[in-house]
Amino acid sequence: MKDAWIAPSILSADFARLGEDVARVLEAGADLVHFDVMDNHYVPNLTIGPMVCEALRKFGIQAPIDVHLMIKPVDRIVPDFAAAGASYITFHPEASDHLDRTLQLIRDSGCRAGLVFNPATPLDYLNHVMDKVDMVLLMSVNPGFGGQSFIQSTLGKLRDARRLIDDSGRDIRLEVDGGVKADNIGAIAAAGADTFVAGSEIFGSKDYRATIESMRGAIAKARS
């Protein structure tokens, strides 16, 4: 099993002091920065674009930036995020007319590529593009808003995704996003996830380090 990565979602950060807040959460032990991009079209909300990603890099953020595109269409914006400093770029299969082309575009732009699956989206797409996927992200809430509750059926879907990844023999991370908290992250880890997005649970806490360490403890216990 891969090392567990904790990925705070900056959707819940203090946007008035974004650079400082991201630096604080990384200093507290986070592994990568989860960057939620919404377009008020594919999802009913509007967030941030490549300039904010670039601003974090200019501020001095060196950790991997995990860009989750909740936009439609996706191809036009991929090179912009790559140039702005993205490390991973993930997108929803419903938002691309040609999955293979979009995944290859992300890789050709110098980033690692991933697919995102909404709660009711089947994993079948992976059967055709596993050779171009570096990350599989399962949404454990319906995308568009932070602070939602974890959808329990995601655990079974995580187990299915874990089997597909293991059977492929490929170096692919399995990420989960939505309602991840210290009291359920152990069950999520036991189902096969290795990358954990948490927004309000971390940024809404008074002590980032204590929260992240609590989450890591629950993951370690679930894996032992």
Residue frames as qw, qx, qy, qz and C-alpha x, y, z in Angstrom:
[[0.000, 0.887, 0.461, 0.000, 0.00, 0.00, 0.00],
 [0.370, 0.585, -0.028, 0.721, 1.22, 3.49, -0.85],
 [0.237, -0.146, -0.461, 0.843, 2.08, 6.04, 1.81],
 [0.003, 0.779, 0.621, -0.085, -1.00, 7.91, 3.00],
 [0.230, 0.203, 0.108, 0.946, -1.27, 11.43, 1.66],
 [0.023, -0.702, -0.563, 0.435, -3.35, 14.08, 3.40],
 [0.252, 0.298, 0.413, 0.823, -4.65, 16.66, 0.92],
 [0.032, 0.561, 0.469, -0.682, -6.31, 19.72, 2.51],
 [0.293, 0.633, 0.569, 0.436, -8.84, 21.32, 0.17],
 [0.221, -0.082, -0.113, 0.965, -8.21, 25.04, -0.07],
 [0.243, -0.546, -0.543, -0.590, -11.92, 25.54, -0.72],
 [0.577, -0.711, -0.401, 0.017, -12.15, 25.74, 3.09],
 [0.586, -0.087, -0.185, 0.784, -9.05, 27.91, 3.59],
 [0.079, -0.812, -0.226, 0.532, -8.91, 31.60, 4.48],
 [0.608, 0.573, 0.338, 0.433, -8.90, 33.20, 1.03],
 [0.030, -0.993, 0.046, -0.105, -7.94, 36.59, 2.46],
 [0.265, -0.746, 0.610, 0.026, -4.66, 34.99, 3.58],
 [0.961, 0.209, -0.052, -0.174, -4.48, 32.04, 1.21],
 [0.588, 0.552, -0.528, 0.266, -0.71, 31.79, 0.81],
 [0.146, -0.493, 0.654, -0.555, -0.11, 31.95, 4.56],
 [0.798, -0.133, 0.331, -0.487, -2.92, 29.48, 5.32],
 [0.921, 0.318, -0.218, -0.055, -1.66, 26.94, 2.77],
 [0.376, 0.563, -0.617, 0.402, 1.89, 27.30, 4.10],
 [0.430, -0.410, 0.558, -0.579, 0.61, 26.70, 7.64],
 [0.920, 0.001, 0.177, -0.350, -1.27, 23.54, 6.74],
 [0.807, 0.434, -0.377, 0.136, 1.75, 22.13, 4.89],
 [0.101, 0.559, -0.635, 0.523, 4.00, 22.96, 7.83],
 [0.645, -0.282, 0.444, -0.554, 1.51, 21.09, 10.01],
 [0.446, -0.197, 0.872, 0.035, 2.13, 17.90, 8.03],
 [0.735, 0.530, 0.258, -0.335, -0.10, 17.91, 4.95],
 [0.660, -0.098, 0.594, 0.450, 1.32, 16.28, 1.81],
 [0.230, 0.229, 0.545, 0.773, -0.30, 18.06, -1.10],
 [0.212, 0.307, 0.207, -0.905, -2.67, 20.93, -1.84],
 [0.268, 0.454, 0.831, 0.178, -6.12, 20.04, -3.20],
 [0.035, 0.273, -0.135, -0.952, -7.33, 22.76, -5.55],
 [0.343, 0.508, 0.784, -0.101, -11.07, 22.73, -6.38],
 [0.027, 0.172, -0.353, -0.919, -12.01, 24.41, -9.65],
 [0.278, 0.540, 0.777, -0.167, -15.75, 24.99, -10.25],
 [0.167, 0.080, 0.449, 0.874, -17.35, 26.77, -13.19],
 [0.380, 0.349, 0.379, -0.768, -21.01, 27.40, -12.23],
 [0.598, 0.337, -0.431, -0.585, -21.85, 25.19, -15.22],
 [0.581, 0.085, -0.809, -0.018, -20.79, 21.62, -14.61],
 [0.402, -0.395, -0.710, 0.423, -21.38, 22.23, -10.89],
 [0.115, -0.863, -0.374, -0.319, -23.52, 24.94, -9.23],
 [0.487, -0.796, -0.003, 0.361, -20.70, 27.01, -7.81],
 [0.535, 0.768, -0.120, 0.330, -17.84, 29.24, -8.96],
 [0.732, -0.594, 0.015, 0.332, -14.39, 29.16, -7.39],
 [0.249, -0.796, 0.366, 0.412, -10.86, 29.80, -8.64],
 [0.800, 0.599, -0.029, -0.006, -8.70, 29.56, -11.73],
 [0.845, 0.223, -0.141, 0.464, -5.08, 29.19, -12.90],
 [0.150, 0.743, -0.217, 0.615, -4.01, 32.62, -11.62],
 [0.647, -0.650, 0.223, -0.329, -4.60, 31.52, -8.03],
 [0.975, -0.060, 0.056, 0.206, -2.54, 28.38, -8.62],
 [0.595, 0.533, -0.119, 0.589, 0.25, 30.49, -10.09],
 [0.207, -0.799, 0.192, -0.531, 0.01, 32.91, -7.15],
 [0.859, -0.485, 0.148, -0.070, 0.54, 30.06, -4.67],
 [0.879, 0.170, 0.010, 0.444, 3.66, 28.98, -6.56],
 [0.299, 0.685, -0.120, 0.653, 4.97, 32.56, -6.60],
 [0.534, -0.752, 0.127, -0.365, 4.25, 32.81, -2.88],
 [0.007, 0.584, -0.792, 0.180, 6.63, 29.88, -2.40],
 [0.846, -0.071, 0.402, -0.344, 4.37, 26.82, -2.14],
 [0.174, 0.514, -0.795, -0.271, 6.47, 23.89, -3.37],
 [0.491, 0.033, 0.839, -0.233, 4.26, 20.93, -2.41],
 [0.086, 0.212, 0.828, 0.512, 2.38, 19.10, -5.17],
 [0.397, 0.233, 0.188, -0.868, -0.83, 20.86, -6.22],
 [0.193, 0.236, 0.946, 0.111, -3.71, 18.51, -7.00],
 [0.294, 0.184, -0.108, -0.932, -6.09, 20.35, -9.35],
 [0.266, 0.355, 0.892, -0.081, -9.60, 18.92, -9.46],
 [0.143, 0.048, -0.354, -0.923, -11.45, 20.32, -12.48],
 [0.253, 0.505, 0.784, -0.259, -15.22, 20.47, -11.96],
 [0.236, 0.590, -0.135, -0.760, -15.68, 22.25, -15.26],
 [0.601, 0.336, 0.697, 0.203, -17.04, 21.49, -18.71],
 [0.934, 0.254, -0.210, 0.142, -15.38, 21.36, -21.18],
 [0.707, -0.638, 0.136, 0.273, -11.92, 20.71, -19.76],
 [0.804, 0.217, 0.177, 0.525, -9.37, 20.69, -22.59],
 [0.240, 0.846, 0.050, 0.473, -9.14, 24.45, -23.02],
 [0.379, -0.864, 0.194, -0.268, -8.04, 25.07, -19.41],
 [0.954, -0.207, 0.009, 0.218, -5.62, 22.14, -18.95],
 [0.664, 0.367, -0.099, 0.644, -2.52, 23.85, -20.45],
 [0.106, -0.778, 0.095, -0.611, -3.20, 26.96, -18.36],
 [0.760, -0.612, 0.127, -0.180, -3.17, 25.01, -15.10],
 [0.920, 0.034, -0.010, 0.391, -0.09, 23.09, -16.18],
 [0.423, 0.569, -0.095, 0.699, 1.71, 26.37, -16.87],
 [0.357, -0.761, 0.081, -0.536, 0.48, 27.74, -13.53],
 [0.022, -0.513, 0.766, -0.388, 2.20, 24.96, -11.59],
 [0.881, -0.149, 0.108, -0.436, -0.27, 22.08, -11.23],
 [0.185, -0.419, 0.889, 0.022, 1.19, 18.68, -10.41],
 [0.213, 0.278, 0.935, 0.051, -1.93, 16.52, -10.84],
 [0.398, 0.123, -0.123, -0.901, -4.93, 17.44, -12.97],
 [0.163, 0.232, 0.957, -0.058, -8.08, 15.37, -12.55],
 [0.382, 0.090, -0.195, -0.899, -11.40, 15.75, -14.37],
 [0.629, 0.174, 0.618, -0.439, -14.82, 14.12, -14.64],
 [0.325, 0.072, 0.823, 0.461, -15.47, 11.77, -17.60],
 [0.253, 0.741, 0.618, -0.069, -18.84, 13.46, -18.17],
 [0.006, -0.893, 0.008, 0.449, -16.97, 16.72, -18.88],
 [0.097, -0.524, 0.652, 0.538, -14.90, 15.43, -21.80],
 [0.809, 0.403, -0.054, -0.426, -16.03, 14.15, -25.18],
 [0.812, 0.394, -0.415, 0.118, -12.78, 12.22, -25.60],
 [0.729, -0.673, 0.128, 0.014, -11.32, 10.82, -22.37],
 [0.869, 0.000, 0.153, 0.471, -8.22, 9.37, -23.96],
 [0.408, 0.655, 0.080, 0.631, -7.40, 12.70, -25.63],
 [0.305, -0.873, 0.056, -0.377, -7.88, 14.74, -22.45],
 [0.842, -0.494, 0.147, 0.160, -5.78, 12.37, -20.35],
 [0.775, 0.193, 0.157, 0.581, -3.01, 12.50, -22.95],
 [0.150, 0.821, 0.059, 0.547, -3.26, 16.30, -23.09],
 [0.565, -0.809, 0.105, -0.126, -2.70, 16.50, -19.34],
 [0.861, -0.272, 0.234, 0.361, 0.35, 14.25, -19.56],
 [0.608, 0.487, 0.190, 0.597, 1.72, 16.07, -22.61],
 [0.074, -0.896, -0.016, -0.439, 1.39, 19.29, -20.60],
 [0.326, 0.453, -0.631, 0.539, 3.76, 17.87, -17.99],
 [0.498, -0.343, 0.435, -0.667, 1.26, 16.86, -15.28],
 [0.047, 0.044, 0.995, -0.075, -0.05, 13.60, -13.90],
 [0.442, -0.129, -0.393, -0.796, -3.56, 12.78, -15.04],
 [0.099, 0.110, 0.911, -0.385, -6.60, 11.46, -13.23],
 [0.339, -0.381, -0.616, -0.601, -10.29, 10.68, -13.54],
 [0.217, -0.056, 0.558, -0.799, -12.93, 11.72, -11.01],
 [0.293, -0.300, -0.855, -0.305, -16.03, 9.64, -10.37],
 [0.430, -0.327, 0.124, -0.833, -19.19, 11.14, -8.92],
 [0.480, -0.146, 0.744, -0.441, -21.19, 8.98, -6.49],
 [0.780, 0.340, 0.424, -0.312, -23.42, 7.60, -9.28],
 [0.493, 0.702, -0.441, -0.264, -20.76, 7.43, -12.02],
 [0.993, -0.069, 0.094, 0.035, -19.62, 3.85, -12.79],
 [0.434, -0.661, 0.506, 0.345, -15.96, 2.88, -12.79],
 [0.834, 0.352, 0.407, 0.120, -16.31, 1.30, -16.25],
 [0.361, 0.919, -0.160, -0.007, -14.42, 4.15, -17.94],
 [0.365, -0.715, 0.589, 0.089, -11.23, 2.87, -16.32],
 [0.848, 0.080, 0.515, 0.099, -11.37, -0.31, -18.40],
 [0.662, 0.671, 0.225, 0.245, -10.39, 1.70, -21.47],
 [0.244, 0.869, -0.181, 0.390, -7.87, 4.27, -20.19],
 [0.786, -0.604, 0.005, 0.132, -6.06, 2.70, -17.24],
 [0.782, 0.092, 0.073, 0.612, -2.72, 3.07, -19.04],
 [0.240, 0.557, 0.059, 0.793, -3.08, 6.88, -19.00],
 [0.501, -0.771, -0.172, -0.353, -4.34, 7.34, -15.43],
 [0.385, 0.331, -0.604, 0.614, -2.07, 8.31, -12.53],
 [0.139, 0.022, 0.630, -0.764, -4.87, 8.99, -10.04],
 [0.306, -0.468, -0.735, -0.384, -8.43, 7.82, -9.49],
 [0.096, -0.075, 0.422, -0.898, -10.54, 10.19, -7.39],
 [0.241, -0.490, -0.822, -0.162, -13.84, 9.03, -5.95],
 [0.231, -0.386, 0.092, -0.888, -16.27, 11.71, -4.85],
 [0.252, -0.284, -0.880, 0.285, -17.92, 10.75, -1.57],
 [0.191, 0.605, 0.414, -0.653, -20.31, 13.72, -1.87],
 [0.510, 0.704, 0.430, 0.242, -22.00, 15.28, -4.87],
 [0.513, -0.013, 0.041, 0.857, -19.55, 17.88, -6.23],
 [0.061, 0.714, 0.334, 0.612, -20.11, 21.60, -6.00],
 [0.370, -0.801, 0.087, -0.463, -20.05, 22.52, -2.31],
 [0.313, 0.306, -0.766, 0.471, -17.82, 21.95, 0.71],
 [0.295, -0.211, 0.571, -0.737, -18.99, 20.73, 4.10],
 [0.788, -0.036, -0.300, -0.536, -21.20, 17.84, 2.93],
 [0.719, -0.356, 0.547, -0.237, -21.61, 14.48, 4.68],
 [0.038, -0.365, 0.892, 0.266, -19.78, 11.37, 3.50],
 [0.818, 0.135, -0.176, -0.531, -21.88, 9.01, 1.33],
 [0.648, -0.395, 0.639, -0.125, -21.42, 5.56, 2.86],
 [0.906, 0.347, 0.241, -0.037, -21.83, 3.62, -0.40],
 [0.334, 0.845, -0.418, 0.013, -18.47, 5.10, -1.45],
 [0.482, -0.533, 0.692, -0.066, -16.74, 2.48, 0.71],
 [0.821, 0.188, 0.539, 0.014, -17.85, -0.35, -1.56],
 [0.597, 0.800, 0.013, 0.057, -16.88, 1.64, -4.62],
 [0.097, -0.834, 0.543, -0.031, -13.45, 2.28, -3.10],
 [0.677, -0.252, 0.691, 0.019, -12.96, -1.46, -2.65],
 [0.778, 0.518, 0.351, 0.056, -13.90, -2.01, -6.30],
 [0.340, 0.912, -0.217, 0.069, -11.50, 0.71, -7.46],
 [0.389, -0.677, 0.625, -0.006, -8.72, -0.71, -5.29],
 [0.800, 0.048, 0.594, 0.076, -9.15, -4.13, -6.94],
 [0.651, 0.740, 0.146, 0.088, -9.03, -2.58, -10.41],
 [0.070, 0.911, -0.400, 0.069, -5.86, -0.66, -9.59],
 [0.557, -0.487, 0.673, 0.000, -4.14, -3.62, -7.94],
 [0.823, 0.265, 0.499, 0.062, -5.07, -5.93, -10.81],
 [0.520, 0.852, -0.038, 0.044, -3.63, -3.44, -13.30],
 [0.826, -0.166, -0.007, 0.539, -0.24, -3.49, -11.58],
 [0.343, 0.654, 0.087, 0.668, 0.11, 0.22, -12.37],
 [0.348, -0.173, -0.407, 0.827, 1.35, 3.04, -10.16],
 [0.202, -0.559, -0.406, -0.694, -2.01, 4.75, -9.56],
 [0.006, -0.009, 0.606, -0.795, -3.13, 6.64, -6.47],
 [0.266, -0.545, -0.750, -0.264, -6.67, 6.20, -5.11],
 [0.034, 0.090, -0.278, 0.956, -8.06, 9.43, -3.72],
 [0.170, -0.635, -0.752, -0.043, -11.34, 10.17, -1.93],
 [0.069, 0.125, -0.060, 0.988, -12.96, 13.60, -1.56],
 [0.441, -0.425, -0.304, -0.729, -15.98, 14.65, 0.46],
 [0.741, -0.536, -0.038, -0.402, -16.93, 14.44, 4.11],
 [0.774, 0.124, -0.505, 0.362, -13.58, 12.94, 5.14],
 [0.383, -0.792, 0.201, -0.432, -13.07, 13.36, 8.88],
 [0.003, -0.504, 0.809, -0.302, -10.90, 11.97, 11.65],
 [0.587, -0.082, 0.662, -0.459, -13.74, 9.67, 12.78],
 [0.868, 0.356, 0.260, -0.227, -14.32, 8.02, 9.39],
 [0.340, 0.760, -0.522, -0.184, -10.91, 8.19, 7.71],
 [0.360, -0.346, 0.865, -0.057, -9.95, 4.80, 9.17],
 [0.690, 0.342, 0.611, -0.183, -12.85, 3.08, 7.41],
 [0.538, 0.806, -0.095, -0.229, -11.99, 4.95, 4.21],
 [0.027, 0.679, -0.728, -0.089, -8.38, 3.79, 4.43],
 [0.531, -0.102, 0.832, -0.123, -9.46, 0.22, 5.14],
 [0.712, 0.554, 0.370, -0.224, -11.54, 0.30, 1.94],
 [0.790, 0.237, 0.316, 0.470, -8.39, 1.06, -0.06],
 [0.212, 0.957, 0.036, 0.194, -7.88, 4.81, -0.33],
 [0.743, -0.144, -0.116, 0.643, -4.34, 6.17, -0.03],
 [0.188, 0.168, 0.044, 0.967, -4.99, 9.89, -0.65],
 [0.175, -0.646, -0.711, 0.216, -7.47, 11.77, 1.51],
 [0.063, 0.455, 0.146, 0.876, -8.98, 15.18, 0.70],
 [0.332, -0.645, -0.616, 0.307, -10.27, 17.07, 3.73],
 [0.149, 0.599, 0.129, 0.776, -11.37, 20.67, 3.72],
 [0.422, -0.707, -0.012, -0.568, -13.48, 21.87, 6.62],
 [0.892, -0.386, -0.209, 0.108, -12.18, 19.11, 8.92],
 [0.702, -0.033, -0.108, 0.704, -8.66, 20.55, 8.72],
 [0.190, 0.385, 0.054, 0.902, -9.06, 24.24, 7.89],
 [0.470, -0.647, -0.238, -0.550, -11.99, 24.52, 10.30],
 [0.798, -0.404, -0.364, 0.261, -9.96, 23.13, 13.20],
 [0.259, -0.957, 0.127, -0.008, -8.06, 25.24, 15.71],
 [0.417, -0.620, 0.631, 0.208, -4.93, 23.09, 15.47],
 [0.711, 0.517, -0.355, -0.319, -4.03, 21.90, 11.96],
 [0.245, 0.461, -0.845, 0.114, -1.21, 19.66, 13.17],
 [0.391, -0.081, 0.787, -0.470, -3.31, 17.92, 15.82],
 [0.758, 0.364, 0.189, -0.506, -6.08, 17.24, 13.31],
 [0.629, 0.551, -0.518, -0.182, -3.70, 15.87, 10.67],
 [0.057, 0.376, -0.889, 0.257, -1.92, 13.70, 13.24],
 [0.588, 0.066, 0.607, -0.530, -5.27, 12.37, 14.44],
 [0.789, 0.467, -0.083, -0.390, -6.16, 11.45, 10.87],
 [0.443, 0.540, -0.716, 0.003, -2.80, 9.76, 10.31],
 [0.259, -0.254, 0.840, -0.404, -3.24, 7.78, 13.52],
 [0.742, 0.230, 0.399, -0.487, -6.62, 6.50, 12.38],
 [0.707, 0.555, -0.364, -0.242, -5.18, 5.52, 8.98],
 [0.182, 0.494, -0.832, 0.179, -2.25, 3.68, 10.58],
 [0.480, -0.085, 0.732, -0.476, -4.62, 1.80, 12.90],
 [0.799, 0.382, 0.144, -0.442, -6.82, 0.78, 9.98],
 [0.632, 0.590, -0.492, -0.100, -3.82, -0.49, 8.04],
 [0.111, -0.515, 0.808, -0.264, -2.24, -2.44, 10.90]]
